[in-house]
Structures are given as structure tokens and as C-alpha cells.
């Protein structure tokens, strides 16, 4: 529940690897890897901007909010 990163799904659909994103976006491998495995707690706007530009998608494609059950 909460906010989740769909980077692994997007890369699968586009048949891209983490290394492709690192080379194409200029982001650090650890940053991309943590987003890929949805282990990131905080994301910088610059990172999101580079991902959206490289993947040619919107922010809503990368991050998804799911309401938490109480």
C-alpha cells in the first residue's frame, strides 16, 4: 500500500535493462536499481524528470498511489 514505483514494469514492457536506463538518463546505477526494486523511500525531482524524459512517459506512469487500508 502507499506509493509504489512501476519502473520494473515499464522496463519490462519496453524491453529495457537497468543498464540502458543508467546509460540513457545519466542517473546513478544504485538510484535506478533501488527504483527498479521499489526500495526507495524518497525520490528527487531531478531523478523523476530524467526518468520521464528517457522513458518518454509521465510521472503517473512511474509512480502509483494505492490507498492504505486502516
Secondary structure as a PSIPRED ss2 file (coil, helix, strand):
# PSIPRED VFORMAT (PSIPRED V4.0)

   1 X C   1.000  0.000  0.000
   2 X E   0.000  0.000  1.000
   3 X E   0.000  0.000  1.000
   4 X E   0.000  0.000  1.000
   5 X E   0.000  0.000  1.000
   6 X C   1.000  0.000  0.000
   7 X H   0.000  1.000  0.000
   8 X H   0.000  1.000  0.000
   9 X H   0.000  1.000  0.000
  10 X H   0.000  1.000  0.000
  11 X H   0.000  1.000  0.000
  12 X H   0.000  1.000  0.000
  13 X H   0.000  1.000  0.000
  14 X H   0.000  1.000  0.000
  15 X C   1.000  0.000  0.000
  16 X C   1.000  0.000  0.000
  17 X C   1.000  0.000  0.000
  18 X H   0.000  1.000  0.000
  19 X H   0.000  1.000  0.000
  20 X H   0.000  1.000  0.000
  21 X H   0.000  1.000  0.000
  22 X H   0.000  1.000  0.000
  23 X H   0.000  1.000  0.000
  24 X H   0.000  1.000  0.000
  25 X H   0.000  1.000  0.000
  26 X C   1.000  0.000  0.000
  27 X C   1.000  0.000  0.000
  28 X C   1.000  0.000  0.000
  29 X H   0.000  1.000  0.000
  30 X H   0.000  1.000  0.000
  31 X H   0.000  1.000  0.000
  32 X H   0.000  1.000  0.000
  33 X H   0.000  1.000  0.000
  34 X H   0.000  1.000  0.000
  35 X H   0.000  1.000  0.000
  36 X H   0.000  1.000  0.000
  37 X C   1.000  0.000  0.000
  38 X C   1.000  0.000  0.000
  39 X C   1.000  0.000  0.000
  40 X C   1.000  0.000  0.000
  41 X C   1.000  0.000  0.000
  42 X C   1.000  0.000  0.000
  43 X C   1.000  0.000  0.000
  44 X C   1.000  0.000  0.000
  45 X H   0.000  1.000  0.000
  46 X H   0.000  1.000  0.000
  47 X H   0.000  1.000  0.000
  48 X H   0.000  1.000  0.000
  49 X H   0.000  1.000  0.000
  50 X H   0.000  1.000  0.000
  51 X H   0.000  1.000  0.000
  52 X H   0.000  1.000  0.000
  53 X H   0.000  1.000  0.000
  54 X H   0.000  1.000  0.000
  55 X H   0.000  1.000  0.000
  56 X C   1.000  0.000  0.000
  57 X C   1.000  0.000  0.000
  58 X C   1.000  0.000  0.000
  59 X H   0.000  1.000  0.000
  60 X H   0.000  1.000  0.000
  61 X H   0.000  1.000  0.000
  62 X H   0.000  1.000  0.000
  63 X E   0.000  0.000  1.000
  64 X E   0.000  0.000  1.000
  65 X E   0.000  0.000  1.000
  66 X E   0.000  0.000  1.000
  67 X C   1.000  0.000  0.000
  68 X C   1.000  0.000  0.000
  69 X C   1.000  0.000  0.000
  70 X C   1.000  0.000  0.000
